[in-house]
Amino acid sequence: MTEEATGREAEVLRARRASRERLGDKAFALTLEQALGAREPTSTSTIRERHSGLPSETATDDVATVAGRVVLRRKFGKLVFLVVRDRDGEVQLVCDRGALDDAVWALVDEIDLGDIIGATGRIGTTRKGELSIFVDRLAMLTKALRPLPEKWHGLRDPDLQQRQRYLHLATDPTVRRYTMARATVLRTLRSELDARGFVEVETPVLQNVAGGAMARPFTTHHNVLDIDLKLRISLELYLKRLLVGGLERVYEIGRTFRNEGIDREHNPEFTMVELYQAFADYEDIMRLTEELLTASASAVRGGLVFEFRGRELDLQPPWRRVTVLDSVSGVVGEEVALDRTDLGKLAERHDVRVDEAWGPGKIALELFEKLVEPTLWEPTFVCDFPREVSPLARPHRADRNLTEHFDVVIGGVEQGTAFSELTDPDEQRAKFELQAAERAAGAEETHPYDEDFLVALEHGMPPAGGVGIGIDRLLLVLTDAPSLRDLILFPHHRPEGGG
């Protein structure tokens, strides 16, 4: 911040503190009821719904009390116009010197942009037809000592928008829309799953072995137990333990953490819903996933056809299905099979970087993620992943080199991963051992060996299907937000001034 800006800020702080001093403690209402006799305010949306279409210069006998933050102030002689914003929108207050006593008018003079006030008055319209409340009584609820960003331009700096999200929320309705969309999606998913007999559960965030995905975890230390623990990277393995215990349909909505990079579609801390259904397979889960995501889209967007990144996106079922190997073969113009010994060279010809430690399945997956996934615009189930990259999925019933694993992609963005779950403890042990060998050979992101989970499987887990869906990525598509960080209320940053 420049010295000039610091000087202006200090001047504003002094002026507003002086205003608060002039008002004195008695001017600040502890509650709306104390000040104006209303237990709670009427929302601006309710006022607009009930009084839309009033002609200009109409006075009604309907009295309302509103409360919110002052975002605009204009003075014309003995008239002061204030615009107050609540969670639903804005409404204009008309303060007429001729209709207010001296004490209320003196309070009007002390109101600054950003102050939180309450007001009671009759509803009507101005000469210009603006729906307004013609104020009778007024209360100062909170004095804002620092001004909000300028109304029309708001908080423009993307970094400040995320560091000071409270200011972004206070000045930009878009970020409020994102927040409400998240609540709508979570409410919809719970309603849909509850109606299908799923039970919502909670499983540990701190885990001895962070499994369920191939990702780098965050590590912390438990002082009392004197052990290192990891923040979970997935919800999967504990939910599967519940299937062993007889809870046949379970789901959890929770935060997961991966100590990885940050970009438009990745954030180290994110929200997932994972669900598992006994006696189901990935075909059943495809149908369920389609139903859950279309219900979420309808709840947020009001329909299944909407714009995303400047293009029309149509979520009308049934959704397209492709396989990993066939889709890659189509893009590169030649057959891609797991028994080819030149997949690394094929990747190089298409400018896809691969690691020497990778097997053919991992190379095929990398080709898919770089060459195919971004091109999948309409909702698509990408099926039948190589066994090498699916250590928790059941082998494919028609081809043992593949697994019954699908990803769902919408608008070029992966939304979730699902399996027919692997229930054979011996095969699961062999896959964990293979992952350990790959790690020893230099592959950094492999699935950890989890003996406790294997013991659970040895007690018998029913055949099942499951899916994990990233809530933030789903919202990215449903809200058309620029990035995941715009959807997360308080994303992490390096400390200001830090390296």
C-alpha positions in Angstrom: 0.0 0.0 0.0 1.4 3.5 -0.9 1.9 6.2 1.7 -0.7 8.3 -0.1 -3.3 5.4 0.2 -2.3 4.8 3.8 -2.9 8.5 4.5 -6.3 8.5 2.9 -7.2 5.3 4.8 -6.1 6.8 8.1 -8.2 9.9 7.4 -11.3 7.8 6.7 -10.7 5.8 9.8 -10.4 9.0 11.9 -13.6 10.4 10.4 -15.6 7.3 11.0 -14.4 6.8 14.5 -15.4 10.4 15.1 -18.9 9.6 13.7 -19.2 6.6 16.1 -18.2 8.8 19.0 -20.8 11.4 18.1 -23.4 8.7 17.9 -22.5 7.3 21.3 -23.1 3.8 22.6 -26.8 4.4 23.1 -27.3 4.9 19.3 -26.3 1.3 18.5 -29.1 -1.1 18.7 -28.2 -4.5 20.2 -31.1 -6.2 18.3 -33.5 -5.2 15.6 -36.4 -5.9 17.9 -34.9 -3.5 20.5 -34.6 -0.8 17.9 -37.5 -1.2 15.6 -39.8 -3.7 17.2 -39.3 -6.3 14.5 -37.9 -9.7 15.5 -36.4 -10.2 12.1 -36.3 -8.2 8.8 -38.3 -8.8 5.7 -36.0 -9.9 2.9 -35.6 -7.6 -0.1 -36.7 -10.5 -2.4 -40.0 -10.8 -0.5 -40.6 -7.1 -0.8 -40.0 -7.2 -4.5 -42.2 -10.3 -5.0 -45.1 -8.8 -3.1 -45.0 -5.3 -4.7 -43.7 -5.8 -8.2 -45.5 -3.8 -10.9 -46.5 -0.8 -8.7 -47.0 2.3 -10.8 -44.7 5.3 -10.2 -45.5 7.6 -7.2 -47.6 4.9 -5.5 -47.9 4.9 -1.7 -49.1 1.7 0.1 -50.2 1.1 3.6 -47.8 -1.9 3.8 -45.1 -1.4 6.4 -41.8 -3.4 6.3 -38.6 -3.5 8.3 -35.4 -4.2 6.4 -31.8 -4.6 7.6 -28.6 -4.7 5.7 -25.4 -3.0 4.5 -25.6 0.5 2.9 -24.0 0.2 -0.6 -25.1 3.5 -2.1 -25.9 7.0 -0.6 -27.2 10.0 -2.5 -28.4 13.4 -1.0 -30.6 15.9 -2.8 -31.5 18.7 -0.5 -33.8 17.4 2.1 -34.0 13.9 0.6 -31.4 11.2 1.2 -31.6 8.0 -0.8 -29.9 4.9 0.7 -29.6 1.5 -1.0 -29.4 -1.4 1.5 -28.2 -4.9 0.5 -29.2 -8.1 2.3 -28.5 -11.7 1.3 -31.2 -11.6 -1.4 -30.7 -8.3 -3.1 -31.1 -4.6 -2.7 -33.8 -2.1 -1.8 -33.9 1.7 -1.8 -34.7 3.7 1.4 -36.1 7.2 1.1 -35.3 9.5 4.0 -37.4 12.7 3.9 -36.4 15.5 6.3 -39.9 16.6 6.5 -41.2 13.2 7.6 -38.5 12.4 10.2 -37.8 13.8 13.6 -34.6 15.5 14.5 -33.0 12.5 16.1 -33.6 10.2 13.1 -32.4 12.9 10.7 -29.3 13.3 12.7 -28.7 9.6 12.4 -29.2 9.8 8.6 -26.4 12.3 8.5 -24.0 9.9 10.2 -24.6 7.0 7.8 -21.7 6.0 5.7 -21.3 3.5 2.9 -20.7 0.1 4.5 -22.7 0.8 7.6 -25.2 -1.9 8.6 -28.6 -0.3 9.4 -32.2 -1.2 10.1 -35.2 0.8 8.8 -39.0 0.7 9.0 -41.4 2.4 6.7 -44.2 2.2 4.2 -43.6 0.5 0.8 -44.1 2.6 -2.3 -42.5 3.9 -5.5 -40.7 7.1 -6.3 -41.4 9.5 -9.2 -39.0 7.4 -11.3 -40.8 4.2 -10.4 -38.2 2.7 -8.0 -39.6 0.4 -5.4 -38.7 1.9 -2.1 -39.3 2.1 1.6 -40.2 5.5 2.9 -38.5 5.6 6.2 -40.3 6.3 9.5 -37.7 4.9 11.9 -34.0 4.1 11.5 -31.4 2.2 13.6 -27.6 2.0 13.4 -26.7 -1.6 13.9 -23.0 -1.6 13.1 -20.7 1.3 12.1 -18.2 0.3 9.4 -14.9 2.0 10.2 -13.3 1.0 6.9 -15.0 1.7 3.6 -16.0 -1.0 1.2 -14.5 -1.1 -2.3 -16.1 1.3 -4.7 -19.6 0.1 -5.6 -19.3 0.0 -9.4 -15.8 -1.5 -9.8 -15.7 -3.5 -6.6 -12.7 -5.6 -5.6 -10.9 -6.1 -8.9 -7.7 -7.8 -7.8 -8.2 -11.6 -8.0 -5.7 -12.2 -5.2 -7.5 -9.7 -2.9 -10.8 -11.2 -3.8 -9.6 -14.5 -2.3 -7.6 -13.1 0.6 -10.5 -10.8 1.7 -13.4 -12.9 0.6 -15.7 -11.0 3.0 -15.2 -7.9 0.9 -15.7 -9.8 -2.3 -19.0 -11.2 -0.9 -20.1 -7.7 0.3 -19.6 -6.1 -3.1 -20.0 -8.7 -5.8 -23.3 -10.7 -6.1 -21.6 -13.3 -8.3 -19.6 -14.8 -5.4 -22.8 -15.0 -3.4 -24.3 -16.9 -6.3 -21.5 -19.4 -6.1 -22.0 -19.8 -2.4 -25.7 -20.4 -2.8 -25.1 -22.9 -5.6 -22.8 -24.9 -3.4 -25.5 -25.1 -0.7 -28.1 -26.1 -3.4 -25.9 -28.9 -4.7 -25.2 -30.3 -1.3 -28.8 -30.2 -0.3 -29.8 -31.9 -3.6 -27.3 -34.7 -3.3 -28.4 -35.4 0.3 -32.0 -35.4 -0.7 -31.5 -37.7 -3.7 -29.3 -40.2 -1.7 -31.5 -40.2 1.4 -34.5 -41.0 -0.8 -32.6 -44.0 -2.2 -31.9 -45.4 1.2 -28.3 -44.3 1.6 -27.1 -43.5 5.1 -24.9 -40.4 5.6 -21.8 -41.2 7.7 -18.6 -39.6 8.9 -15.2 -41.2 8.7 -11.7 -40.1 9.9 -10.0 -37.1 8.4 -6.7 -38.0 10.2 -5.5 -41.5 9.0 -2.6 -43.8 9.6 -2.6 -44.7 5.9 -4.0 -42.2 3.4 -5.5 -44.5 0.8 -8.3 -44.5 -1.8 -6.4 -42.5 -4.4 -2.9 -42.1 -5.8 -1.9 -38.7 -4.5 0.6 -37.1 -2.1 -0.9 -36.5 1.4 -0.3 -33.9 4.0 1.4 -35.2 7.2 1.0 -34.0 10.7 2.0 -35.4 14.2 -0.2 -36.5 17.0 1.6 -35.5 20.2 -0.3 -37.7 22.7 0.0 -40.9 20.6 3.4 -39.8 19.3 2.6 -41.0 15.7 2.5 -39.3 12.3 -0.9 -39.1 10.8 -2.0 -38.0 7.3 -4.9 -35.9 6.2 -7.2 -38.1 4.0 -6.8 -38.0 0.3 -10.1 -39.9 -0.3 -13.1 -41.1 1.6 -13.1 -44.6 0.0 -11.4 -47.2 2.3 -13.3 -46.4 5.5 -16.6 -46.3 3.6 -15.8 -49.8 2.3 -15.1 -51.0 5.8 -18.7 -50.0 6.6 -19.9 -52.3 3.8 -18.0 -55.1 5.5 -19.9 -54.1 8.7 -23.3 -54.5 7.0 -24.2 -50.8 6.1 -25.2 -51.6 2.5 -25.7 -48.1 1.2 -23.5 -45.3 2.6 -22.3 -41.9 1.6 -20.1 -39.1 3.0 -19.7 -35.5 2.0 -16.4 -34.2 3.3 -13.2 -32.4 2.8 -10.2 -34.1 1.3 -6.6 -33.0 1.0 -3.9 -33.6 -1.5 -0.4 -32.0 -1.2 -0.3 -31.1 -4.9 -0.4 -28.2 -7.3 -2.9 -25.4 -7.7 -4.5 -24.5 -11.0 -7.8 -23.8 -12.6 -9.2 -27.3 -11.9 -7.1 -28.4 -8.9 -6.9 -27.2 -5.3 -5.1 -29.0 -2.4 -8.3 -28.8 -0.2 -11.6 -29.8 -1.8 -15.0 -31.3 -1.1 -16.2 -34.7 -2.3 -19.2 -36.9 -2.0 -18.4 -40.6 -2.1 -21.0 -43.3 -2.0 -21.0 -47.1 -2.0 -23.8 -49.5 -2.8 -23.7 -53.2 -2.0 -24.8 -55.7 -4.6 -24.3 -53.1 -7.4 -21.7 -52.7 -10.1 -20.4 -49.8 -12.2 -23.3 -50.1 -14.6 -25.7 -49.3 -11.7 -23.4 -46.5 -10.5 -23.4 -45.0 -14.0 -27.1 -44.7 -13.9 -27.1 -43.3 -10.3 -24.3 -40.8 -11.2 -26.3 -39.6 -14.2 -29.3 -39.1 -11.9 -27.4 -37.2 -9.2 -25.6 -34.8 -11.5 -28.7 -34.0 -13.6 -30.7 -33.4 -10.4 -27.9 -31.1 -9.3 -27.9 -29.2 -12.6 -31.6 -28.8 -12.6 -31.5 -27.4 -9.0 -28.8 -24.9 -9.8 -29.5 -23.9 -13.4 -33.2 -24.6 -13.7 -32.6 -27.0 -16.6 -30.2 -29.3 -18.3 -29.1 -27.0 -21.1 -26.9 -24.0 -20.3 -23.8 -22.1 -21.2 -20.3 -23.1 -20.0 -17.1 -21.3 -21.1 -19.0 -19.7 -24.0 -20.5 -22.9 -25.4 -23.8 -24.6 -25.0 -23.7 -27.7 -22.7 -26.5 -30.2 -22.8 -26.8 -32.7 -19.9 -29.9 -34.4 -21.2 -29.5 -38.2 -20.7 -28.6 -40.7 -21.8 -24.9 -39.8 -21.7 -22.3 -41.0 -24.1 -20.0 -43.9 -23.3 -16.5 -44.5 -24.6 -13.5 -46.7 -23.5 -10.1 -45.4 -22.6 -8.2 -47.4 -25.2 -10.7 -46.8 -28.0 -10.9 -43.0 -27.4 -7.1 -42.7 -27.4 -6.9 -44.8 -30.6 -9.3 -42.5 -32.3 -7.3 -39.4 -31.4 -3.8 -40.8 -32.4 -5.1 -42.5 -35.5 -3.8 -46.0 -34.7 -4.7 -48.8 -32.4 -3.5 -48.3 -28.8 -3.3 -51.7 -27.0 -1.6 -52.5 -23.7 0.6 -55.1 -25.2 2.4 -52.6 -27.5 6.0 -52.1 -26.5 6.3 -48.6 -28.2 3.7 -46.7 -26.2 6.4 -44.4 -24.8 7.5 -43.5 -28.3 3.9 -43.0 -29.4 3.4 -40.6 -26.5 6.6 -38.7 -27.5 5.3 -38.3 -31.1 2.2 -36.6 -29.7 4.2 -34.4 -27.2 3.0 -36.2 -24.1 5.7 -36.6 -21.5 6.0 -39.9 -19.8 8.1 -41.3 -17.0 10.5 -44.3 -17.6 9.0 -46.0 -14.6 5.5 -46.1 -16.1 4.0 -49.2 -17.4 1.8 -49.4 -20.5 -1.4 -48.8 -18.5 -0.1 -45.5 -17.0 1.1 -44.3 -20.4 -2.3 -45.1 -22.0 -3.9 -43.1 -19.2 -1.6 -40.2 -19.7 -2.4 -40.1 -23.4 -6.1 -40.1 -22.6 -5.8 -37.3 -20.0 -3.7 -35.1 -22.3 -5.2 -35.8 -25.7 -8.8 -37.0 -25.1 -10.3 -35.7 -21.8 -10.1 -32.0 -22.7 -12.1 -32.6 -25.9 -15.0 -34.4 -24.2 -17.6 -31.6 -24.1 -20.9 -33.4 -23.7 -21.3 -35.6 -20.6 -19.3 -38.8 -21.2 -18.7 -41.9 -19.2 -15.1 -43.0 -19.9 -15.0 -46.7 -19.1 -12.6 -49.7 -18.7 -9.3 -48.4 -17.4 -6.1 -50.5 -17.4 -5.6 -52.6 -14.2 -2.3 -50.8 -13.6 -4.0 -47.5 -12.8 -7.0 -48.9 -10.9 -5.7 -50.8 -7.8 -9.1 -50.7 -6.1 -11.3 -51.7 -9.0 -12.6 -55.2 -9.9 -11.1 -56.8 -13.0 -13.3 -56.4 -16.1 -15.6 -59.3 -16.6 -14.7 -59.5 -20.3 -11.0 -58.5 -20.3 -8.7 -59.2 -17.3 -6.2 -56.5 -18.5 -8.8 -53.9 -17.7 -11.0 -52.9 -14.8 -14.7 -52.0 -14.3 -13.8 -48.4 -13.7 -15.3 -45.2 -15.2 -14.7 -41.5 -15.0 -17.4 -39.0 -15.8 -16.3 -36.0 -17.8 -18.5 -32.9 -18.5 -17.3 -29.9 -20.4 -13.8 -31.3 -20.6 -13.6 -31.4 -16.8 -13.4 -34.7 -14.9 -16.2 -34.9 -12.4 -15.8 -38.2 -10.7 -14.4 -41.7 -10.6 -16.3 -45.0 -10.0 -15.7 -48.7 -9.8 -17.1 -52.1 -9.5 -15.3 -52.5 -6.3 -12.6 -55.1 -5.8 -13.6 -57.4 -3.0 -11.1 -60.2 -3.3 -8.6 -59.6 -0.4 -5.8 -61.7 -2.1 -6.1 -59.8 -5.4 -6.2 -56.6 -3.5 -3.0 -57.6 -1.6 -1.3 -58.4 -4.9 -2.3 -55.0 -6.3 -1.0 -53.2 -3.2 2.3 -55.1 -3.6 2.5 -54.1 -7.2 2.0 -50.5 -6.2 4.8 -50.8 -3.7 7.1 -52.2 -6.3 6.3 -49.3 -8.7 7.0 -46.8 -5.9 10.4 -48.5 -5.3 11.1 -48.2 -9.0 10.6 -44.4 -8.9 6.9 -43.8 -9.4 6.0 -41.2 -6.8 2.2 -41.4 -6.9 1.2 -44.9 -6.0 -1.4 -46.4 -3.7 0.0 -47.1 -0.2 -0.1 -50.6 1.3 -3.0 -50.8 3.9 -2.9 -54.0 5.9 -5.9 -53.0 8.1 -8.1 -52.6 5.0 -6.9 -56.0 3.8 -7.9 -57.6 7.1 -11.4 -56.0 6.7 -11.7 -57.4 3.2 -10.7 -60.9 4.6 -13.9 -60.8 6.7 -16.0 -60.5 3.5 -17.2 -57.4 1.7 -20.3 -57.8 -0.5 -20.0 -57.0 -4.2 -20.5 -53.3 -4.6 -20.2 -50.2 -6.8 -19.1 -46.8 -5.7 -18.3 -43.3 -7.0 -16.5 -40.2 -5.8 -17.6 -36.9 -7.2 -15.8 -33.6 -6.7 -18.2 -31.0 -5.5 -16.0 -28.1 -6.5 -15.5 -29.4 -10.0 -19.2 -30.0 -10.4 -19.8 -26.4 -9.3 -17.2 -25.2 -11.8 -19.4 -26.4 -14.6 -22.8 -25.5 -13.0 -21.8 -21.9 -12.2 -19.3 -21.3 -15.1 -16.9 -19.9 -12.5 -13.4 -19.0 -13.8 -11.6 -21.5 -11.5 -12.0 -23.7 -8.4 -10.5 -21.0 -6.2 -13.4 -18.7 -7.0 -15.7 -21.3 -5.6 -13.8 -22.0 -2.4 -14.6 -19.3 0.1 -11.2 -19.1 1.7 -8.5 -20.7 -0.5 -4.9 -20.9 0.8 -2.3 -18.4 -0.1 1.3 -17.7 0.7 1.4 -15.1 3.5 1.5 -11.5 2.2 5.1 -10.4 1.8 6.3 -14.0 2.1 8.5 -15.8 -0.4 
